[in-house]
Amino acid sequence: MRYVGGTGPEPSEENMQQFAEAERENEQRFKEDQLRYIEFKRKAESATDPLDTLSTVAVAALKATDLQTLAEVPKTIRGITRAALASIKPSGLTHWNPAGGLADKWVMHLINFTSRLLEVARKEGLSSVEVDILQTTDDCVCQLIEKEEEQAIIKIMGFWKQVSNAAIGNNKSVFIWLITKYAAIGETALERELKSISDETFRHLGWLGENLLDKTGYTEKAIMYDLDYSTEFDELLNALLSFGSIYSSKYSKQYPLIYFDAIRVVFIKLSKLTKGLPSDSEIKNSLYACISSIASFIDAALRSSNSDGAALAVIRIRQCYEELVTIQLHERAAEVVSLLVDAAVSAVQSDCKSHLIPEGIGEYLTKLLIKCPYKDKIASAVRDSLIKSHGTGHSKVWGFVTELGKRMGTNFGLMFDEKTGKIYANDDPRRQ
């Protein structure tokens, strides 16, 4: 007798007995796990807050300004958290985990504990210890990442967003500290392919960027450069823009939709704040940095055959460019032209196709450049692209340049006929 559809020999009686015994053991373990889970759930539902006693001690220390006792709180919480989460297996495992849900419950206890201490610290005028209090949540996140408890991490991030928003204009050190934590968790999430965490990071940074600019506006820094001084917006923008190079260098095959959205909402808010500011305002550097961060992904994505990712970046750049034109920031819009040309040059050297831009990225950008009023900027960017091109790519770039020139009615100051696209003959007087 053989297994239906099988090709191997009939299993021996001994193998069948071993299989049956293993099945019985698995069933028994499953029942034991269920009983433990039921008991765990009963105790969890009837238990008081496990951090209640520690909370009482910490609050008393705050009111007495007992900084020595307060310094021990994060260490104690770290140890309790490690013990509380010890039974959790990585959520990526497929088998049933009786400790499932424990992380969420612990995080809620920790958030309540931290919220209470922050409230007391503010009432007592001890804003300097708020970062130390918040450290307990970061310690928990580090342990939750090891367990891949994404929903529990997102709960802590939601708490961070509330605290960050409240800190705007009130506690610079807290805001900046939390931004650095967002940057760290976002990079770790990308490394571990925890997409829900990285996306949530960018949503929060974009939201905080909008709220920050709404509340404080754009603060011009002193002319004298000071490396040690930075505003809340400096830190947030630097954190957000740092992911541009991270995506380009390490994750060029990904589709960074939420990241680009976060950049764009900050860009839109910044562009609206330019009204009334001098033309040499520092804000122009921030605007260009936003677009450049998106543009840097295009060539890397195309080299990785990630046509949809490249197309998404191109669409976002066009939206930013058109936003600048709409609000008549022509000097800023003209600066984007070189990025558009570079993107087109990268596209024509690639055979990638994207459903986002059926006509092709090169043609899409060519049509945009034809309508662009900044002809001198286009000519300069085109000449630069030819200088930088080499090898087999040079002929494709030259073909793009001559085709663009024909459709625009110009040769960009180069040696070809703007009507035919052909190179001037050696004896053509126009070479003079």
Buried (B, 14 or more C-beta within 10 A) or exposed (E): EEEEEEEEEEBEEEEEEEEEEEEEEEEEEEEEBEEEBEEBBEEEEEEEEBBEEBBEBBBEBBEEEBEEBBEBBBEBBBEBBEEBBEEBEEBEEEEEBBBEBBBEBBBBBBBBBBBBBBEBBBEBEBBEBBBBBBBBBBBBBBBBBEBBBBBBBBBBBEBBBEBBBBBBEEBBEBBBBBBEBBBBBBBBBBEBEBBEBBBBBBBBBBBBBBBBBEEEEBEEEEEEEEEEEBBBBBBBBBBBBBBBEBBBEEBBEBBBBBBBBBBBBBBBBBBEBBEEBEEEBBBBEBBBBBBBBBBBBBBBBBBBEBBBBBBBBBBBBBBBBEBBBEBEBEEBBBBBBBBBBBBBBBBBBBEBBBEBBEEBBBBBBBEBBEEBEBEEBBBBBBBBBBEEBEEEBBEBBBEBBBBBBBBBEBBBEBEBBBEEBEBBEEEEEEEE
